[in-house]
Amino acid sequence: VASFIEAFGVVKIGSGVLMGPHVRIFSSTHEYGRPGDLLKPLKAGFVNIGNDVWIGAGAVVATNVSIGDNSVIGANAFVNSDVPSNCVVGGVPARIIKRL
């Protein structure tokens, strides 16, 4: 069962990171707002995943996001903003559920 890491931009993955099946990580985006904007070239960004992070099955990590050390991303979460260290996040969009 495959996961997907799009690395048009920069993707940094720390040590001890675990990922479930079907995780998707994106380091670029399109400009948007007007019809036809999606035809423009990709805009590079970044994803930074800290050490000892656990990313649950089906989670999506969007562009320009940092995930702090020792955090847990719940299954099927959509992470579109930074996640502090030592947190459990989940939902769409992902929100802090618990601090570890």
DSSP file (Angstrom, degrees, kcal/mol; ACC not computed):
  #  RESIDUE AA STRUCTURE BP1 BP2  ACC     N-H-->O    O-->H-N    N-H-->O    O-->H-N    TCO  KAPPA ALPHA  PHI   PSI    X-CA   Y-CA   Z-CA
    1    1 A V              0   0    0      0, 0.0     2,-0.2     0, 0.0    21,-0.0   0.000 360.0 360.0 360.0 124.9    0.0    0.0    0.0
    2    2 A A        -     0   0    0     19,-0.1    20,-0.6    20,-0.1     2,-0.2  -0.592 360.0-161.0 -98.1 147.5    1.6    3.2   -1.2
    3    3 A S        -     0   0    0     -2,-0.2     2,-0.4    19,-0.2    21,-0.2  -0.646  20.9-130.6-107.0 174.5    1.9    6.7    0.2
    4    4 A F  E     -a   24   0A   0     19,-2.9    21,-2.5    -2,-0.2     2,-0.5  -0.992  18.7-175.8-136.8 126.1    2.8    9.7   -1.9
    5    5 A I  E     -a   25   0A   0     -2,-0.4     2,-0.7    19,-0.2    21,-0.2  -0.954  10.2-161.3-122.1 111.0    5.4   12.4   -1.3
    6    6 A E  E     -a   26   0A   0     19,-3.2    21,-1.0    -2,-0.5     3,-0.3  -0.830  10.7-179.0 -91.4 116.4    5.4   15.2   -3.9
    7    7 A A        +     0   0    0     -2,-0.7     4,-0.1     1,-0.2    -1,-0.1  -0.268  38.1 125.3-117.7  44.8    8.8   16.9   -3.6
    8    8 A F  S    S+     0   0    0      2,-0.1    -1,-0.2    35,-0.1    36,-0.1   0.875  87.8  29.4 -65.3 -36.7    8.7   19.8   -6.1
    9    9 A G  S    S-     0   0    0     -3,-0.3     2,-0.5    34,-0.1    37,-0.2  -0.046 119.8 -56.3 -96.8-153.2    9.6   22.0   -3.2
   10   10 A V  E     -d   46   0B   0     35,-2.2    37,-2.0    17,-0.3     2,-0.5  -0.791  46.8-174.8 -97.4 130.8   11.6   21.0   -0.1
   11   11 A V  E     -d   47   0B   0     -2,-0.5     2,-0.5    35,-0.2    37,-0.2  -0.986   1.7-174.6-123.9 120.1   10.5   18.0    2.1
   12   12 A K  E     -d   48   0B   0     35,-2.7    37,-3.3    -2,-0.5     2,-0.5  -0.967   0.8-173.2-115.8 127.7   12.5   17.3    5.3
   13   13 A I  E     -d   49   0B   0     -2,-0.5    37,-0.2    35,-0.2    38,-0.1  -0.979  14.6-143.3-123.4 121.3   11.6   14.2    7.3
   14   14 A G    >   -     0   0    0     35,-2.2     3,-0.7    36,-0.6     2,-0.2   0.045  33.4 -75.6 -72.5-176.0   13.3   13.7   10.7
   15   15 A S  T 3  S+     0   0    0      1,-0.2    37,-2.9    37,-0.0    38,-0.2  -0.510 109.8  24.0 -83.5 152.0   14.4   10.5   12.2
   16   16 A G  T 3  S+     0   0    0      1,-0.2     2,-0.4    35,-0.2    -1,-0.2   0.694  80.0 156.4  71.7  20.6   12.0    7.9   13.7
   17   17 A V    <   -     0   0    0     -3,-0.7     2,-0.4    35,-0.2    -1,-0.2  -0.647  24.5-161.6 -82.0 132.8    9.0    9.1   11.6
   18   18 A L  E     -g   54   0C   0     35,-2.7    37,-3.1    -2,-0.4     2,-0.4  -0.940   6.0-171.0-114.1 136.9    6.3    6.5   11.1
   19   19 A M  E     -g   55   0C   0     -2,-0.4    37,-0.2    35,-0.2     3,-0.1  -0.993  12.3-143.3-129.8 133.9    3.7    6.8    8.3
   20   20 A G    >   -     0   0    0     35,-2.7     3,-0.8    -2,-0.4    38,-0.1  -0.185  45.9 -66.7 -77.5-179.6    0.6    4.7    7.8
   21   21 A P  T 3  S+     0   0    0      0, 0.0    37,-2.2     0, 0.0    38,-0.2  -0.329 114.1  20.2 -69.5 152.7   -0.7    3.7    4.3
   22   22 A H  T 3  S+     0   0    0    -20,-0.6     2,-0.3     1,-0.2   -19,-0.2   0.698  78.2 158.2  64.6  24.3   -2.0    6.3    1.9
   23   23 A V    <   -     0   0    0     -3,-0.8   -19,-2.9    35,-0.1     2,-0.4  -0.597  24.4-158.3 -73.9 139.1   -0.3    9.3    3.5
   24   24 A R  E     -ab   4  60A   0     35,-2.5    37,-2.9    -2,-0.3     2,-0.4  -0.988  10.2-173.8-125.7 129.8    0.1   12.2    1.0
   25   25 A I  E     -ab   5  61A   0    -21,-2.5   -19,-3.2    -2,-0.4     2,-0.4  -0.986   3.8-169.0-124.9 128.2    2.6   15.0    1.4
   26   26 A F  E     +a    6   0A   0     35,-2.5    20,-0.1    -2,-0.4   -19,-0.1  -0.969  15.9 178.7-123.6 128.0    2.7   18.0   -0.9
   27   27 A S        +     0   0    0    -21,-1.0    18,-2.8    -2,-0.4     2,-0.3   0.179  68.6  48.4-111.6  16.1    5.5   20.6   -1.0
   28   28 A S  E     -K   44   0D   0     16,-0.2     2,-0.3   -19,-0.1    35,-0.3  -0.941  58.3-172.4-146.1 169.3    4.0   22.8   -3.8
   29   29 A T  E     -K   43   0D   0     14,-1.8    14,-3.5    -2,-0.3     2,-0.3  -0.932  23.4-112.8-151.3 171.7    0.8   24.5   -4.8
   30   30 A H        -     0   0    0     -2,-0.3     2,-0.2    12,-0.2    12,-0.1  -0.824  34.2-110.6-104.5 151.4   -0.8   26.4   -7.6
   31   31 A E        -     0   0    0     10,-0.4     2,-0.3     6,-0.4     9,-0.2  -0.560  46.8-178.7 -70.4 149.0   -1.8   30.0   -7.5
   32   32 A Y        +     0   0    0     -2,-0.2     0, 0.0     1,-0.1     0, 0.0  -0.938  37.7  94.6-146.1 169.0   -5.6   30.2   -7.5
   33   33 A G  S    S+     0   0    0     -2,-0.3    -1,-0.1     1,-0.3    -2,-0.0  -0.148  81.3  53.7 140.9 -42.3   -8.4   32.8   -7.4
   34   34 A R  S >  S-     0   0    0      1,-0.0     3,-2.2    -3,-0.0     4,-0.3  -0.901  94.5 -90.1-120.4 151.2   -9.4   33.3  -11.0
   35   35 A P  T 3  S+     0   0    0      0, 0.0    -3,-0.0     0, 0.0    -1,-0.0  -0.341 115.5  27.6 -55.7 136.5  -10.4   30.8  -13.7
   36   36 A G  T >  S+     0   0    0      4,-0.0     3,-1.7    -3,-0.0     4,-0.2   0.196  86.3 110.4  95.4 -15.8   -7.4   29.7  -15.5
   37   37 A D  G X   +     0   0    0     -3,-2.2     3,-2.0     1,-0.3    -6,-0.4   0.817  67.4  67.0 -62.5 -29.9   -5.0   30.3  -12.6
   38   38 A L  G 3  S+     0   0    0     -4,-0.3    -1,-0.3     1,-0.3    -6,-0.1   0.652  88.3  68.1 -67.1 -12.0   -4.5   26.5  -12.2
   39   39 A L  G <  S+     0   0    0     -3,-1.7    -1,-0.3    -9,-0.0    -2,-0.2   0.580  80.8  99.2 -81.3  -9.0   -2.7   26.5  -15.6
   40   40 A K  S <  S-     0   0    0     -3,-2.0     3,-0.1    -9,-0.2    -4,-0.0  -0.331  88.9 -85.5 -71.7 159.9    0.2   28.5  -14.1
   41   41 A P        -     0   0    0      0, 0.0   -10,-0.4     0, 0.0    -1,-0.1  -0.186  54.0 -86.1 -62.9 158.7    3.3   26.7  -13.0
   42   42 A L        -     0   0    0    -12,-0.1     2,-0.6    -3,-0.1   -12,-0.2  -0.296  35.7-134.8 -61.4 149.6    3.6   25.1   -9.6
   43   43 A K  E     -K   29   0D   0    -14,-3.5   -14,-1.8    -3,-0.1   -34,-0.1  -0.954  22.8-129.9-110.4 116.7    4.8   27.3   -6.8
   44   44 A A  E     +K   28   0D   0     -2,-0.6   -16,-0.2   -16,-0.2     2,-0.2  -0.348  38.4 154.1 -69.8 144.0    7.4   25.5   -4.6
   45   45 A G        -     0   0    0    -18,-2.8   -35,-2.2    -2,-0.1     2,-0.3  -0.428  31.8-103.7-138.3-143.9    7.1   25.5   -0.9
   46   46 A F  E     -d   10   0B   0    -37,-0.2    18,-2.2    -2,-0.2    19,-1.0  -0.982  11.1-159.4-151.1 160.0    8.2   23.2    1.9
   47   47 A V  E     -de  11  65B   0    -37,-2.0   -35,-2.7    -2,-0.3     2,-0.5  -0.966  12.8-170.0-138.1 130.7    7.2   20.6    4.4
   48   48 A N  E     -de  12  66B   0     17,-2.3    19,-3.3    -2,-0.3     2,-0.6  -0.960   1.5-173.3-126.0 113.3    9.2   20.0    7.6
   49   49 A I  E     -de  13  67B   0    -37,-3.3   -35,-2.2    -2,-0.5    19,-0.2  -0.927  17.3-143.3-109.3 122.0    8.4   16.9    9.7
   50   50 A G    >   -     0   0    0     17,-2.5   -36,-0.6    -2,-0.6     3,-0.6   0.147  33.7 -65.3 -71.8-169.7   10.3   16.7   13.0
   51   51 A N  T 3  S+     0   0    0      1,-0.2    19,-2.7   -37,-0.1    20,-0.3  -0.494 110.4  11.5 -81.4 147.6   11.7   13.6   14.8
   52   52 A D  T 3  S+     0   0    0    -37,-2.9     2,-0.3     1,-0.2    -1,-0.2   0.852  84.1 156.4  57.3  41.1    9.5   10.8   16.2
   53   53 A V    <   -     0   0    0     -3,-0.6   -35,-2.7   -38,-0.2     2,-0.5  -0.773  31.7-151.8 -96.1 142.2    6.3   11.9   14.4
   54   54 A W  E     -gh  18  72C   0     17,-2.2    19,-3.3    -2,-0.3     2,-0.6  -0.973   7.8-166.5-116.3 120.9    3.6    9.4   13.7
   55   55 A I  E     -gh  19  73C   0    -37,-3.1   -35,-2.7    -2,-0.5    19,-0.2  -0.938  18.6-136.0-111.9 116.2    1.4   10.2   10.7
   56   56 A G    >   -     0   0    0     17,-2.9     3,-1.7    -2,-0.6    20,-0.2  -0.161  36.1 -70.2 -72.3 162.9   -1.8    8.1   10.6
   57   57 A A  T 3  S+     0   0    0      1,-0.2    19,-2.0    18,-0.1   -35,-0.2  -0.180 115.1   8.9 -53.6 134.6   -3.3    6.3    7.5
   58   58 A G  T 3  S+     0   0    0    -37,-2.2    -1,-0.2     1,-0.2   -35,-0.1   0.466  87.8 149.2  76.7   2.5   -4.8    8.6    4.8
   59   59 A A    <   -     0   0    0     -3,-1.7   -35,-2.5   -38,-0.2     2,-0.4  -0.354  35.0-148.1 -69.4 149.8   -3.5   11.8    6.3
   60   60 A V  E     -bc  24  78A   0     17,-2.8    19,-3.2   -37,-0.2     2,-0.6  -0.983   5.9-162.6-120.0 129.1   -2.7   14.7    4.0
   61   61 A V  E     -bc  25  79A   0    -37,-2.9   -35,-2.5    -2,-0.4    19,-0.2  -0.958  18.8-152.1-111.4 115.5    0.1   17.2    4.8
   62   62 A A        -     0   0    0     17,-2.9     3,-0.4    -2,-0.6   -33,-0.1  -0.211  29.7 -69.4 -84.2 174.2   -0.3   20.4    2.7
   63   63 A T  S    S+     0   0    0    -35,-0.3    -1,-0.2     1,-0.2   -16,-0.2  -0.217 109.9  21.5 -64.4 148.8    2.4   22.8    1.5
   64   64 A N  S    S+     0   0    0    -18,-2.2     2,-0.4     1,-0.2   -17,-0.2   0.892  89.2 135.9  61.8  46.5    4.3   25.2    3.9
   65   65 A V  E     -e   47   0B   0    -19,-1.0   -17,-2.3    -3,-0.4     2,-0.4  -0.968  38.7-161.1-125.6 139.3    3.7   23.2    7.0
   66   66 A S  E     -e   48   0B   0     -2,-0.4    17,-2.7   -19,-0.2     2,-0.5  -0.975   5.6-159.2-116.5 135.1    6.0   22.2    9.9
   67   67 A I  E     -ef  49  83B   0    -19,-3.3   -17,-2.5    -2,-0.4    18,-0.1  -0.967  20.5-131.8-114.4 122.3    5.2   19.4   12.2
   68   68 A G    >   -     0   0    0     15,-2.6     3,-0.9    -2,-0.5    19,-0.2  -0.181  33.8 -76.8 -72.9 163.9    7.0   19.5   15.5
   69   69 A D  T 3  S+     0   0    0      1,-0.2    17,-2.6    16,-0.1    18,-0.2  -0.160 110.1  14.7 -56.7 148.8    8.9   16.6   17.2
   70   70 A N  T 3  S+     0   0    0    -19,-2.7     2,-0.2    15,-0.2    -1,-0.2   0.739  91.6 141.1  60.6  28.7    7.0   13.8   19.0
   71   71 A S    <   -     0   0    0     -3,-0.9   -17,-2.2   -20,-0.3     2,-0.4  -0.664  42.7-142.6-101.6 159.6    3.6   14.7   17.5
   72   72 A V  E     -hi  54  88C   0     15,-2.8    17,-2.7    -2,-0.2     2,-0.6  -0.983   4.5-157.2-122.9 128.1    0.8   12.4   16.2
   73   73 A I  E     -hi  55  89C   0    -19,-3.3   -17,-2.9    -2,-0.4    17,-0.2  -0.928  25.9-127.4-104.4 119.5   -1.3   13.1   13.1
   74   74 A G    >   -     0   0    0     15,-2.9     3,-1.7    -2,-0.6    20,-0.0  -0.181  35.4 -80.6 -66.0 157.0   -4.6   11.3   13.2
   75   75 A A  T 3  S+     0   0    0      1,-0.3    16,-0.3   -16,-0.1   -17,-0.2  -0.291 113.8   6.9 -56.7 137.9   -5.8    9.1   10.4
   76   76 A N  T 3  S+     0   0    0    -19,-2.0    -1,-0.3   -20,-0.2   -18,-0.1   0.608  91.9 151.4  63.5  16.0   -7.4   11.0    7.5
   77   77 A A    <   -     0   0    0     -3,-1.7   -17,-2.8   -20,-0.2     2,-0.6  -0.431  42.2-140.7 -72.7 151.9   -6.4   14.4    9.0
   78   78 A F  E     -c   60   0A   0     13,-2.3    16,-3.0   -19,-0.2     2,-0.8  -0.939  16.6-162.7-114.6 105.6   -5.8   17.3    6.7
   79   79 A V  E     +c   61   0A   0    -19,-3.2   -17,-2.9    -2,-0.6     4,-0.1  -0.791  29.3 149.4 -95.7 107.0   -2.8   19.3    8.0
   80   80 A N        +     0   0    0     -2,-0.8     2,-0.3    14,-0.2    -1,-0.1   0.242  61.9  46.5-121.9  10.7   -2.7   22.8    6.5
   81   81 A S  S    S-     0   0    0     13,-0.1   -16,-0.1   -15,-0.0   -19,-0.1  -0.964  98.7 -72.1-145.5 164.2   -1.1   24.7    9.4
   82   82 A D        -     0   0    0     -2,-0.3   -15,-0.2   -18,-0.2    -2,-0.1  -0.169  38.3-147.4 -59.8 145.9    1.9   24.2   11.7
   83   83 A V  B     -f   67   0B   0    -17,-2.7   -15,-2.6    -4,-0.1     3,-0.1  -0.971  16.7-132.4-113.9 122.0    1.7   21.5   14.4
   84   84 A P        -     0   0    0      0, 0.0     3,-0.5     0, 0.0   -16,-0.1  -0.215  35.4 -85.9 -66.4 163.5    3.6   22.2   17.6
   85   85 A S  S    S+     0   0    0      1,-0.2   -15,-0.2   -18,-0.1   -16,-0.1  -0.321 108.8  23.0 -62.8 152.0    5.8   19.6   19.2
   86   86 A N  S    S+     0   0    0    -17,-2.6    14,-3.3     1,-0.2     2,-0.3   0.875  95.3 125.8  60.0  44.7    4.2   17.0   21.5
   87   87 A C  E     - J   0  99C   0     -3,-0.5   -15,-2.8    12,-0.3     2,-0.5  -0.951  54.0-142.2-131.5 152.2    0.7   17.3   20.2
   88   88 A V  E     -iJ  72  98C   0     10,-3.0     9,-3.5    -2,-0.3    10,-1.5  -0.968  28.8-177.9-106.5 127.4   -2.0   15.0   18.8
   89   89 A V  E     +iJ  73  96C   0    -17,-2.7   -15,-2.9    -2,-0.5     2,-0.3  -0.901   8.4 156.8-123.7 155.9   -4.0   16.6   15.9
   90   90 A G  E   > + J   0  95C   0      5,-1.8     5,-2.2    -2,-0.3     2,-0.1  -0.979  25.9  57.4-165.2 166.2   -6.9   15.3   13.9
   91   91 A G  T   5S-     0   0    0    -16,-0.3   -13,-2.3    -2,-0.3     3,-0.2  -0.349  83.3 -44.7 101.7-179.9   -9.8   16.4   11.7
   92   92 A V  T   5S+     0   0    0      1,-0.4     2,-0.1   -15,-0.2   -13,-0.1  -0.930 139.6  18.5-132.0 104.4  -10.3   18.4    8.6
   93   93 A P  T   5S-     0   0    0      0, 0.0    -1,-0.4     0, 0.0   -14,-0.2   0.658 115.8-113.2 -72.6 160.7   -8.7   20.8    8.9
   94   94 A A  T   5 -     0   0    0    -16,-3.0     2,-0.3    -3,-0.2    -3,-0.2  -0.346  39.2-179.1 -65.9 137.5   -6.5   19.3   11.6
   95   95 A R  E   < -J   90   0C   0     -5,-2.2    -5,-1.8    -2,-0.1     2,-0.3  -0.923  38.5 -87.0-132.1 157.2   -6.8   20.8   15.1
   96   96 A I  E     +J   89   0C   0     -2,-0.3    -7,-0.3    -7,-0.2     3,-0.1  -0.504  42.1 172.1 -68.0 126.6   -5.0   20.1   18.4
   97   97 A I  E     -     0   0C   0     -9,-3.5     2,-0.3     1,-0.4    -8,-0.2   0.748  66.1  -1.0 -99.9 -37.0   -6.8   17.3   20.2
   98   98 A K  E     -J   88   0C   0    -10,-1.5   -10,-3.0     0, 0.0     2,-0.5  -0.994  59.0-132.8-156.0 146.3   -4.3   16.7   23.0
   99   99 A R  E      J   87   0C   0     -2,-0.3   -12,-0.3   -12,-0.2   -13,-0.1  -0.907 360.0 360.0-102.2 132.4   -1.0   18.0   24.3
  100  100 A L              0   0    0    -14,-3.3   -13,-0.2    -2,-0.5   -14,-0.1   0.443 360.0 360.0 -91.1 360.0    1.5   15.2   25.2
